[in-house]
Amino acid sequence: MTDWHALHQDHFNGQRVLVTGGAGFIGSHLCEALITLGAQVTAFDDLSGGDTANFDSFKDQAGDRLQFVKGTILDSDALAGVTEGRRYVFHQAALASVPRSVAEPRLFNQVNVDGTLNVLEAARAAKAERVVFASSSSAYGDSEVLPKVETMPPQPKSPYAANKLAGEHLMRAWASSYGLDTAALRYFNIFGTRQNANSAYAAVIAAFAKVLIGNEAPLIYGDGLQSRDFTFVHNAVHANLLAARSEKPIGGQEINIACGERVTVNELAELMAQMMGKPHLVASHRPDRTGDVKHSLADLTRAREVLGYQPIVDFRTGLEPTLAWYQAVLGEAPAATG
Ligand SMILES: NC(=O)c1ccc[n+]([C@@H]2O[C@H](COP(=O)([O-])OP(=O)(O)OC[C@H]3O[C@@H](n4cnc5c(N)ncnc54)[C@H](O)[C@@H]3O)[C@@H](O)[C@H]2O)c1
């Protein structure tokens, strides 16, 4: 659905790149776009959350230009091996659940902070041109002010948010201390095909798709008036590619990546039930979860100014193939492409 060549021409053709967390949801989409653009891609992942099945729809096209290496970002030697000779490092690997980070803060700090430091050190030793880091809108916390602008003071409310903020600071510090250029992309609620619906910590669109396919009503934590800037995954991929090929140094800046549209969780549940032909499945409500933020909407000025970014797929357009994919993998509808 996205013409990567029209957006990025020949920039990545023949380039050697590393995608940590490459077997995950966002990482695999990034690998796919890079393969389409002619890059030589190494996907490094410990498969704690990802799955090599996420390569299935493009592995034939990739041939030997896609190399998968199973390993952890806690292993500096393994990281050094996969980073050597790579021009760009897209650092997507992380433990990514807010509620799980509340339950397991030490493990999250190790993977998300120490692991990020290891990635930076490997990139520095390999003389990579740039590290692009997957950060998160959770850094903003619960400030009532909307939209969220990167100059606002961060207010992490969960260990996960604190980890991502620490990662951002490492990006800035490595850019200024070592001249390794970096960028921190603050993703806002990314959704799309391949996002895991089977985890207890599944993201909201994945979780709603799963229950609706099972003919149950979605369950909403809180009053459902909480809102999110739901962002189709190709927008995040596009931002990573723009950041990598930026002609000017980015210097570790934090940059919001989103759609710039705000949708409440109640609206989402209703729209999804309608789109899946089950409008009678009306959501029910449970108490709020610790660490969840009330509203989230991105200001995209910096993304536009620094990266030339603007969303390439809007919320509703992205929701259609996403729901078709969940139908195909969890339901009984004919297979969709992903
Ligand atoms: N999905 C979102 O809405 C969202 C929002 C903000 C930020 N992010 C960030 O984007 C990145 C990708 O998230 P995702 O949604 O694709 O989740 P995901 O869980 O599908 O991807 C993360 C990948 O990292 C891998 N991984 C975890 N620990 C690892 C380790 N120690 N070593 C190597 N690999 C490891 C997992 O196996 C998985 O494949 C993460 O850094 C996440 O924090 C995601």
The ligand as an SDF file (V2000), in Angstrom:
LIG
                    3D

 44 48  0  0  0  0  0  0  0  0999 V2000
    4.0670   -0.2900   19.3090 N   0  0  0  0  0  0  0  0  0  0  0  0
    4.0150    0.9200   19.8200 C   0  0  0  0  0  0  0  0  0  0  0  0
    2.9560    1.5490   19.8560 O   0  0  0  0  0  0  0  0  0  0  0  0
    5.2460    1.5990   20.3490 C   0  0  0  0  0  0  0  0  0  0  0  0
    5.1100    2.8780   20.8990 C   0  0  0  0  0  0  0  0  0  0  0  0
    6.2420    3.5240   21.3860 C   0  0  0  0  0  0  0  0  0  0  0  0
    7.4730    2.9080   21.2930 C   0  0  0  0  0  0  0  0  0  0  0  0
    7.5760    1.6420   20.7860 N   0  0  0  0  0  0  0  0  0  0  0  0
    8.8950    1.0490   20.7260 C   0  0  0  0  0  0  0  0  0  0  0  0
    9.1070    0.5410   19.4260 O   0  0  0  0  0  0  0  0  0  0  0  0
    9.9740   -0.5920   19.4760 C   0  0  0  0  0  0  0  0  0  0  0  0
    9.3340   -1.7540   18.7460 C   0  0  0  0  0  0  0  0  0  0  0  0
    8.1240   -2.1040   19.4310 O   0  0  0  0  0  0  0  0  0  0  0  0
    7.0370   -3.1210   18.8480 P   0  0  0  0  0  0  0  0  0  0  0  0
    5.7220   -2.5190   19.1110 O   0  0  0  0  0  0  0  0  0  0  0  0
    7.4170   -3.5150   17.4940 O   0  0  0  0  0  0  0  0  0  0  0  0
    7.1850   -4.3160   19.8760 O   0  0  0  0  0  0  0  0  0  0  0  0
    7.6950   -5.8170   19.6350 P   0  0  0  0  0  0  0  0  0  0  0  0
    7.6710   -6.4620   20.9740 O   0  0  0  0  0  0  0  0  0  0  0  0
    6.9410   -6.4540   18.5340 O   0  0  0  0  0  0  0  0  0  0  0  0
    9.1920   -5.5910   19.1680 O   0  0  0  0  0  0  0  0  0  0  0  0
   10.2710   -5.5440   20.0450 C   0  0  0  0  0  0  0  0  0  0  0  0
   11.2580   -6.5950   19.5930 C   0  0  0  0  0  0  0  0  0  0  0  0
   12.4140   -6.5260   20.4330 O   0  0  0  0  0  0  0  0  0  0  0  0
   12.8270   -7.8540   20.6850 C   0  0  0  0  0  0  0  0  0  0  0  0
   13.6120   -7.8770   21.9210 N   0  0  0  0  0  0  0  0  0  0  0  0
   13.1540   -7.7130   23.1970 C   0  0  0  0  0  0  0  0  0  0  0  0
   14.1770   -7.8220   24.0520 N   0  0  0  0  0  0  0  0  0  0  0  0
   15.2870   -8.0430   23.2990 C   0  0  0  0  0  0  0  0  0  0  0  0
   16.6410   -8.2610   23.6310 C   0  0  0  0  0  0  0  0  0  0  0  0
   17.0720   -8.2730   24.8980 N   0  0  0  0  0  0  0  0  0  0  0  0
   17.5200   -8.4470   22.6180 N   0  0  0  0  0  0  0  0  0  0  0  0
   17.1120   -8.4640   21.3230 C   0  0  0  0  0  0  0  0  0  0  0  0
   15.8280   -8.2750   20.9690 N   0  0  0  0  0  0  0  0  0  0  0  0
   14.9270   -8.0760   21.9450 C   0  0  0  0  0  0  0  0  0  0  0  0
   11.5540   -8.6540   20.7910 C   0  0  0  0  0  0  0  0  0  0  0  0
   11.7460  -10.0400   20.5860 O   0  0  0  0  0  0  0  0  0  0  0  0
   10.7100   -8.0200   19.7100 C   0  0  0  0  0  0  0  0  0  0  0  0
   10.8610   -8.6830   18.4690 O   0  0  0  0  0  0  0  0  0  0  0  0
   10.2330   -0.8360   20.9550 C   0  0  0  0  0  0  0  0  0  0  0  0
   11.4500   -0.2190   21.2940 O   0  0  0  0  0  0  0  0  0  0  0  0
    9.0850   -0.1410   21.6410 C   0  0  0  0  0  0  0  0  0  0  0  0
    9.4140    0.2580   22.9530 O   0  0  0  0  0  0  0  0  0  0  0  0
    6.4820    0.9700   20.3090 C   0  0  0  0  0  0  0  0  0  0  0  0
  1  2  1  0
  2  3  2  0
  2  4  1  0
  4  5  1  0
  4 44  2  0
  5  6  2  0
  6  7  1  0
  7  8  2  0
  8  9  1  0
  8 44  1  0
  9 10  1  0
  9 42  1  0
 10 11  1  0
 11 12  1  0
 11 40  1  0
 12 13  1  0
 13 14  1  0
 14 15  2  0
 14 16  1  0
 14 17  1  0
 17 18  1  0
 18 19  2  0
 18 20  1  0
 18 21  1  0
 21 22  1  0
 22 23  1  0
 23 24  1  0
 23 38  1  0
 24 25  1  0
 25 26  1  0
 25 36  1  0
 26 27  1  0
 26 35  1  0
 27 28  2  0
 28 29  1  0
 29 30  1  0
 29 35  2  0
 30 31  1  0
 30 32  2  0
 32 33  1  0
 33 34  2  0
 34 35  1  0
 36 37  1  0
 36 38  1  0
 38 39  1  0
 40 41  1  0
 40 42  1  0
 42 43  1  0
M  CHG  2   8   1  16  -1
M  END
$$$$
